[in-house]
Amino acid sequence: MTENLHHVSDPVTRAAVWRYFWMLVMDRKMSSLKYVDFVHKQLPHETVEQIIAVALMNLRVLIGSYIPLELVQ
């Protein structure tokens, strides 16, 4: 799913998957770097503004709080 989410036509289902992956990061079941990779691959294909806005907000939080500092600089 991390590679092909853009093939899911239903925006509600896509939003649920985006949310699920974010919750995996919050629960420490997915690494922050893997989430960044997911966003990097899927965001260019996303068409729903709300999904894009939430993904970017989550990414800002992730970079500020979860990415190892030596990788941010």
Order of alpha helices (4+ residues) and beta strands (2+ residues): alpha-alpha-alpha-alpha
